[in-house]
Amino acid sequence: MDAEPDLARIAATVGDPRRIKMLSLLMEGRALTAKELALGAGVEPATASAHLKRLLEDGLLESASQGRHKYFRFASEHVAHRWRT
């Protein structure tokens, strides 16, 4: 049986304005690098990395490495759909 999600933690995760901006940037449907997300959210790359780590830990995003770059996208269509509604 699946454990219940920690709704308070997820709410805190998506409630941060910088993380909201990053999630909004990913709404376009393409994977983005941490640098692209940092620029789009108006934060330093190190700050973006901390935010991305939180989004990954909470299962909202997934990452894939391609060469020297790491790309981030929604963990699933289900997550993306929930974020849009």
MORA-V155449 format. One record per residue. N is the residue number from 1. D_FIRST is the distance of its C-alpha to the first C-alpha in Angstrom with 2 decimals. Layout:
# MORA-V155449
N_D_FIRST + N_D_FIRST
This chain:
# MORA-V155449
1_0.00 + 2_3.80 + 3_6.47 + 4_9.23 + 5_12.20 + 6_15.29 + 7_17.48 + 8_20.58 + 9_20.47 + 10_20.00 + 11_22.79 + 12_24.95 + 13_24.39 + 14_25.46 + 15_28.04 + 16_30.31 + 17_33.21 + 18_33.44 + 19_29.82 + 20_30.29 + 21_33.31 + 22_31.50 + 23_28.76 + 24_31.62 + 25_33.42 + 26_30.48 + 27_30.49 + 28_33.38 + 29_30.95 + 30_32.33 + 31_31.15 + 32_33.30 + 33_34.31 + 34_33.93 + 35_37.67 + 36_37.58 + 37_34.87 + 38_36.88 + 39_40.02 + 40_38.43 + 41_36.92 + 42_40.18 + 43_38.90 + 44_39.87 + 45_37.91 + 46_36.76 + 47_35.44 + 48_33.68 + 49_32.04 + 50_30.58 + 51_29.28 + 52_27.84 + 53_26.10 + 54_24.37 + 55_23.39 + 56_22.03 + 57_20.08 + 58_18.44 + 59_17.49 + 60_20.18 + 61_22.52 + 62_22.83 + 63_26.04 + 64_28.09 + 65_31.32 + 66_34.36 + 67_37.46 + 68_38.13 + 69_35.95 + 70_32.33 + 71_31.09 + 72_28.39 + 73_26.69 + 74_23.73 + 75_20.46 + 76_20.02 + 77_21.82 + 78_19.07 + 79_19.86 + 80_23.54 + 81_23.43 + 82_21.81 + 83_24.48 + 84_27.23 + 85_26.50
